[in-house]
């Protein structure tokens, strides 16, 4: 596969994920919204959309093995947990605030890799991590942070775990695979995400929730738009993590926050002040410096 494919995929993934953030923010800022119900229905349509492509292309040759793969199942469940973390964050935080907070994973992931001995870099660089958290506090406001610190902590932990998993397992899953093989992985991830969200829904709610469309939570337009964006995001994310040096592409994948803030202003009418763009730009810059420093100091 071309070395430019992961780069191109990461750019597309960032834009589509930003669109997802706007749709999710619109869904989850409603009163008494249930993330488990919404996640189940949001995971259903992408499978339906991708199924014909899988059945009538060479991707079907790898699909059975991928569906039984422990690595694919683990990645899928982790991605779904990240989705839940974003859901709860969007219930209480603006897209801009989530954008700033999520960038902290660009520091926590390389920090842990340095501590584990995979990279060599001065620990002083990671003093920038408290600066990122301070910017998040200034962006969201002290009162908001006090009310939302639990979902904020969960989001950072899940993003960090996802980054570490992708660093260790992402390349291994892609070895020797071409376009159709990676497409099979992307579809298998969607199937596992749907199955896991269905299990949690049945565990916490009633059986009828898997048959009755929640019109009070999701509009039909939002349902179809999110399904399409989910397919694009999931496929491009799988292609992106096949990069030989994922640390280089990780800032691009996490530029979603900046794009999401712009989209939230354009499509949701969220107030985005000049200082918000300054905060996001500064956080993006300092995390980018750290990631690239780690990339070129690999042991």
C-alpha positions in Angstrom: 0.0 0.0 0.0 1.3 3.5 -0.9 3.1 5.3 2.0 0.8 8.3 1.3 -2.4 6.3 2.0 -2.1 6.6 5.8 -1.5 10.4 5.5 -4.4 10.9 3.2 -6.6 8.7 5.4 -5.7 10.6 8.5 -6.7 13.9 6.9 -10.1 12.5 5.7 -10.6 10.9 9.1 -10.0 14.3 10.9 -12.6 16.1 8.8 -15.2 13.3 9.1 -14.6 13.0 12.8 -15.1 16.7 13.2 -18.5 16.3 11.4 -19.3 13.5 13.8 -18.5 15.7 16.8 -21.0 18.3 15.6 -23.7 15.7 15.1 -23.0 14.2 18.5 -23.0 17.5 20.2 -26.4 18.3 18.8 -27.7 14.9 19.9 -26.1 14.7 23.3 -26.8 18.2 24.5 -30.5 17.3 24.8 -32.0 16.8 28.2 -32.2 13.2 29.6 -30.5 11.8 26.5 -29.2 8.2 26.8 -25.8 7.6 25.2 -26.4 3.8 25.3 -29.5 4.0 23.1 -28.0 6.6 20.7 -24.8 4.6 20.4 -26.6 1.4 19.5 -28.6 3.1 16.7 -25.6 5.1 15.5 -23.7 1.8 15.1 -26.4 0.0 13.2 -26.6 2.0 10.0 -22.8 1.9 9.2 -22.9 -1.9 9.1 -25.9 -1.9 6.7 -24.1 0.7 4.5 -20.9 -1.3 4.4 -22.3 -4.8 4.1 -22.9 -4.9 0.3 -19.3 -3.6 -0.3 -17.9 -6.4 1.9 -20.1 -9.2 0.4 -19.3 -8.4 -3.3 -15.6 -7.5 -3.1 -12.4 -9.4 -2.2 -12.8 -8.0 1.3 -15.0 -10.9 2.1 -12.0 -13.3 1.9 -10.5 -11.9 5.1 -13.7 -10.9 6.9 -14.3 -14.2 8.8 -10.8 -14.3 10.2 -11.0 -10.6 11.2 -14.3 -11.1 13.0 -12.6 -13.8 15.1 -9.5 -11.8 15.7 -8.8 -10.9 19.3 -6.8 -7.8 18.3 -9.7 -6.5 16.2 -12.3 -7.2 18.9 -10.1 -5.4 21.5 -9.6 -2.4 19.3 -13.3 -2.3 18.5 -14.4 -2.3 22.2 -11.8 0.3 23.0 -13.0 2.6 20.2 -16.5 2.2 21.4 -15.5 3.1 25.0 -13.8 6.2 23.5 -17.1 7.0 21.7 -19.0 6.7 25.0 -16.4 9.0 26.7 -17.0 11.6 23.9 -20.7 11.2 24.3 -20.7 12.1 28.0 -18.2 14.9 27.4 -20.4 16.5 24.7 -23.4 16.4 27.2 -21.6 19.0 29.4 -18.9 20.7 27.3 -18.7 22.7 24.1 -17.1 21.2 21.0 -14.3 23.8 21.5 -13.7 22.7 25.1 -13.6 19.0 24.1 -11.1 19.9 21.4 -8.7 21.4 23.8 -9.1 18.6 26.4 -8.6 15.8 23.8 -5.3 17.2 22.7 -3.8 16.2 26.0 -3.7 12.7 24.7 -1.0 13.9 22.3 1.2 14.3 25.4 0.1 11.5 27.6 0.6 8.8 24.9 4.3 9.7 24.1 4.9 10.3 27.8 3.9 6.7 28.6 6.0 5.4 25.7 9.0 7.3 27.0 8.5 5.9 30.5 8.3 2.4 29.0 11.6 3.0 27.2 10.4 3.0 23.6 11.6 6.6 23.1 14.2 8.9 24.5 13.4 12.5 25.2 13.8 14.9 28.0 11.1 14.6 30.6 11.1 18.3 31.0 9.2 18.5 27.7 6.2 16.9 29.4 5.9 19.9 31.8 3.8 21.2 28.9 1.0 18.7 29.9 -0.1 20.9 32.9 -0.2 23.9 30.5 -2.7 22.0 28.3 -4.9 21.3 31.3 -4.6 24.9 32.4 -5.7 26.1 28.9 -8.7 23.7 29.2 -9.7 25.3 32.5 -9.4 28.8 31.0 -11.4 27.7 27.9 -14.3 26.0 29.7 -14.3 28.0 32.9 -13.6 27.0 36.5 -17.3 26.4 37.3 -17.8 24.2 34.3 -14.6 22.2 35.0 -15.8 21.5 38.6 -19.0 20.0 37.3 -17.4 18.0 34.5 -14.1 16.8 35.8 -15.3 13.1 35.9 -16.2 12.8 32.2 -13.1 14.9 31.4 -10.8 12.5 33.2 -12.5 9.5 31.6 -12.1 11.0 28.1 -8.4 11.6 28.6 -7.8 8.1 29.9 -9.7 6.5 27.0 -7.9 8.6 24.4 -4.6 7.7 25.9 -5.4 4.0 26.0 -6.5 4.1 22.4 -3.3 5.8 21.3 -1.2 3.3 23.1 -3.1 0.4 21.7 -2.9 1.8 18.2 0.9 2.3 18.6 1.5 -1.3 19.6 -1.2 -3.2 17.7 -2.2 -1.0 14.8 0.8 -1.8 12.6 0.7 -5.5 13.5 -2.9 -5.8 12.2 -1.9 -4.2 8.9 1.2 -6.2 8.0 0.8 -7.8 4.5 -2.6 -6.3 4.0 -3.8 -4.4 0.9 -6.8 -2.2 0.4 -9.5 -4.9 0.7 -7.9 -6.5 3.7 -7.9 -3.2 5.6 -11.5 -2.6 4.5 -12.3 -6.0 6.1 -10.8 -4.9 9.3 -12.8 -1.6 9.3 -16.0 -3.6 8.8 -15.2 -6.1 11.5 -14.5 -3.2 13.9 -18.0 -1.8 13.1 -19.6 -5.2 13.7 -17.8 -5.6 17.1 -18.8 -2.1 18.1 -22.4 -2.7 17.2 -22.4 -6.0 19.1 -20.9 -4.5 22.2 -23.2 -1.5 22.2 -26.2 -3.9 21.7 -25.0 -6.0 24.7 -24.7 -2.9 27.0 -28.1 -1.6 25.8 -29.8 -5.0 26.6 -28.0 -5.1 30.0 -29.1 -1.6 31.0 -32.4 -1.2 29.2 -35.3 -3.1 27.7 -35.4 -5.3 24.6 -37.8 -3.0 22.9 -35.1 -0.4 22.6 -33.3 -2.4 20.0 -36.4 -2.3 17.7 -38.0 1.1 18.4 -36.2 4.0 16.7 -35.7 6.8 19.4 -37.2 9.7 17.4 -37.1 11.9 20.6 -33.3 11.6 20.6 -32.3 11.2 16.9 -33.7 12.9 13.9 -33.8 10.9 10.7 -31.5 13.3 9.0 -29.0 13.1 11.8 -29.3 9.3 11.8 -28.4 9.0 8.1 -25.7 11.7 8.2 -24.0 10.1 11.2 -24.1 6.7 9.7 -22.3 7.9 6.6 -19.8 9.9 8.6 -19.2 6.9 10.8 -18.3 4.6 7.8 -15.9 7.3 6.5 -14.3 7.9 9.8 -13.9 4.2 10.7 -12.4 3.2 7.4 -10.0 6.1 7.2 -9.0 5.6 10.9 -8.0 1.9 10.2 -6.0 3.0 7.2 -4.4 5.8 9.1 -3.0 3.6 11.9 -1.1 1.5 9.4 1.5 4.2 9.3 5.0 3.0 10.1 5.5 6.1 12.3 2.1 6.7 13.9 3.4 9.5 16.1 3.7 11.7 13.0 0.1 11.2 12.0 -1.4 11.3 15.5 -1.5 15.2 15.5 -3.4 15.1 12.2 -5.8 12.6 13.6 -6.3 14.8 16.6 -6.7 18.0 14.6 -10.3 17.0 14.7 -10.8 19.4 17.6 -9.8 22.5 15.7 -12.1 21.5 12.7 -14.9 20.6 15.1 -14.8 24.0 16.7 -15.2 25.6 13.3 -18.0 23.3 12.3 -19.8 23.9 15.6 -19.7 27.6 15.0 -21.0 27.2 11.4 -23.6 24.6 12.0 -24.6 24.7 15.7 -24.2 28.4 16.4 -21.9 27.7 19.3 -20.1 30.8 20.4 -16.4 30.6 19.5 -14.3 33.5 20.7 -11.0 34.6 19.3 -9.3 33.3 22.4 -10.8 29.8 21.8 -9.0 29.6 18.5 -5.9 30.9 20.1 -6.2 28.2 22.8 -6.7 25.5 20.3 -3.9 26.7 18.0 -1.4 27.0 20.9 -2.3 23.5 22.3 -2.0 22.0 18.8 1.4 23.7 18.4 2.9 22.5 21.7 1.6 19.0 21.4 2.8 18.8 17.8 6.3 19.8 18.9 6.3 17.1 21.5 5.1 14.4 19.2 7.6 15.2 16.5 10.4 15.4 19.0 9.5 11.9 20.2 9.3 10.6 16.7 12.8 11.6 15.9 14.3 10.4 19.2 13.1 6.8 18.9 15.5 4.3 20.4 
